[in-house]
Amino acid sequence: MLQFILLLGSCLTLSTTIPHSDGTRVVNGETATIGQFPYQVLLKVQLAQGRALCGGSLLSNQWVLTAGHCVQGAKYAEVTLGAVDFENGETDGRVVLNSTEIVRHEKYNPLFATNDVALIRLPKAVEFHDRIHSVALPSGNNNYVDCTVIVSGWGLQKNGGNVAQKLQFAPLKVISNNQCTKTYNPLVIRKTTICAQGDEKQSPCNGDSGGPLVLEGDNILVGVVSFGHITGCERGLPGAFARVTSFVDWVRKKTGL
């Protein structure tokens, strides 16, 4: 048994009424301030069965990187930039665009969560300012083991809980892939996977899929939220991410960045 679950918010399919927070935070995370994560994208992906919640990272004024499993079967994606609050705020400066131009990795494999990346092209270029700005792509082949990284998103705040009403973030530490295979079957921990774990049981959860994992203090994108352990988000087990260094060439080829 592979013992992993993709962290797409499909199991919390969005209706017109979003459940409100019960006061707990995203698996021991903190609430973000306005402009703290200007590259953070909120995605509501329209599927045949409803809308699903995911995250993403703004790579340029017209391209967003997210998880491949987030856009499987997608008709379009509602892309929100510059937001901290989950629900729409008429005067909070957010930009909301609908996109139908979605490019999933050609070798994405849902069975093993391999090549779990996708790109969304915005219908028009957005203007950068203190609340909306791109994140940097990594260079080289650093494995980032023992580096402190930051994960962020509006996903579930606890197993079976509600989506966060404000953007949450948490520090994690990158662990080696060998160490990660103590939690997950080696079949799903590939060279293209990066794993990270919180010292205080911090963890991404359902709805955080596709969101950013960045180096602390540098805003360099090193991971895309992919999957967690099937037993739940609150156990403090490592989260698994698509390793961005493995996909930089693919991103540049598709986007021209």
N, C-alpha and C positions, 0 to 999 in steps of 0.2 A: 504494500500500500504506500502511495507516495506521500501522504500526510501533509498536504499543503492545500491552501485555499486562496484563490485569487481575490484580491482586496477590492474588487469592483463593488459599487453600491447597488448591484442589480437585485440583491436580496432585500434592499430597502428602496424598491422602485418608487420614484417620486410621483406623488399625486399633486393636485393643486394645493393641498394642505400639508405643510411640512411639520412634523412633530417638533415641539420646542424642547430645549435643553432642560434636563432635570437638575442642573447645577454642578454635575461632575465634569471633570475635564478629560480630554482625549488621552486616556491611558497615561496619566501623570504628566501631561504636558502643560503648557502655559498659553495664555491668550496673547495673540500678536497685536501690535500697535499699528496704527495707520502708517503705511509706507515702509514698514519693517521688511516686508517680503514683496517688493514691487514686481518681481517676476512670477509670483504665484498666480495661477489661473484656476478658476472654478469652472468645471465643465458639467453641464447637464446634457447627457447624450440621449437622443431620441431613438429608442429601439421599438421593435414591433409590439412588445409587451408593456411599454411605458418608458418613462425617463429614468436613467441611472446616473448616479453621482460619481464623478471622478475629479482628479486634479490634473494639473499640467504645469509646464514651465514655458515662459515666454522666451524664445531664442532670438527673436528680432522683432521689428515692428510689424511683421506679417506671418510669423511662424510660431507654432506651439508644439512642444514635444509632450507626449503622453504615453500611456501603456497600450500595447497592441490589443489586449483583451478588453479595454474600455470601449473600443470602437467596432468590435465584432458585431456585425449586423446593424450598424448605425445608419440611420437615415440622414441625420444631421446632428450637429453639436451646437448648443448654446454656450458661447464662450464669454465669461465675465472676467474683466481685468480691473485691477485697482481696488478690489473689495476686501474688507475684513469681515463685515456682517454677511451672513449667509443669505438672508432675505434682501430683496431689492430696497435700496435707499434712494429716494428721488434726488437727494442733494449731496450724496456722498462722493461724487466724482467718478463713479465706476463707468466702465464702457462695456456694453453688452452687444455682441454680434453673433449672428447665426452663420455657421459654415457648413457647406456640403462637400468641400474639397478635403478629403481625408485620405492619407497615404499610410497604410499599415505595412510593416516589414513583410517582404515577400515570403520569408522563411519562418514567420511566426508559427509556433506549434503550441496549441492550447493544452495538449496532453502533458507536456513537460514544461510549459511556460517559458519556452526558449524564444529568443529574439522578440521579447515582449515590449516592443516600442512602436509608436505610430506618430505621424505628423499631421497637424491640422493647419491649413492655410486660411488666414483670415480674409474676408472679402474685400477689405481695404486696410491700408497701413494705419497703424495707430500712432499717436503722438506721445513721445516719452516725456515724463515729468517725474516728480518725486514719488508718485504712487504707482506709476506704470513704467517699468524698465526691464530690459532683457537681462538674463543670467549668462555667465560666461561658460563656454564649452571647455572641457579639459584638454590638455595636450600631453603627449607622452604616454607611458604605460605604467604609471604609478599604481600600485595595488591599494594604497591608502590604509593599509592595516594599522590599527591603533590610532588613526586620525579621528578627531571629533567631528561629527557631521550633524546637520540639522535637518529634520524631516518636518513637513508642515502639511496641513489639510483640514478639511471640514468633516472628516469621516466620523464614524461612531465613536462616542466618548467612553463606551464600555460595551462588552459583549451583550448584544440584544438591546442596546440603548438607542439613543436618538443621535441624529447628526448634530454637530456643533453649530451653535448659532453665531459664533465668532471664530475666525481662523485660529487654529491651535498649532503649536510647534513644540518640539522636544529634541534635546541633544541625545545622540547615540554615539557609540564607538564602533568603528569598522573592525570586524573580526576576519580571520583568514577563512578561505573557502573550506579548508580542511576542518577547521573548528565548526563551521556551519553544517558540515555533513554529519555531525553528531546529533543534530536536530532533524535534518531533512535527508531523504534518500539522495545519494550521490547522483542519481539520474537527473535531478532537477537543479543541482548546484553545478553549474558549468563555468567555464572561463569567462563567460559573458554575464555572470551573476556576481553581485557584490552584496555582502551581508553585514548588517549592523544591529547592535543590541544596546539597550539602555541600562545604565547602572541601577536605576530605580524603577525597573519594569516599564519604562516608556516604550511605546510601540505604535506604529501605524495600525489602522484598523479598516474595516469595510467602509468604502467611500473615499479612502485616501489614495486609491490606485491611480497611477499615472502622475502623481505629484512629485515634487522635487526632493532630492537629497543633496545638500550642498555642503561644501567644506565650511566649517565654522570660521567666520571672520573674512572669508575670501569670496563668497558667493560664486564659487565654481561648481557647476553641476556635475556630480559624480554618479548619481543614481536616479532611477525612475521607479517609484513604488510598484512592486509586482505582486508578491504573495506573502502570506503569513501562515502560521501553523494552524491546522484544522481544529485544534483543541481550543483556540480562542486567542484574543489579543491581550488579555490581562495577565498572562503567565510570565511575561518578561522574556519570552523566547525571541531569538533573532528574527528580524524581518529580512526579506529577500528583495533585491532591487535589480533592475537591468543595469549593467555596468556601462556607463556612458562612454568611457574610453573605447569600448568595443564597437560603438556605433557612430562615432564622430564622422568617419569617412562616408557612411551611409547617409547621415544627416546632410553633410555638405553636398553630396551628389544629388540628393533630392531637392534641396533648397537653394543651392548656389551660394550659401553663406561662407 
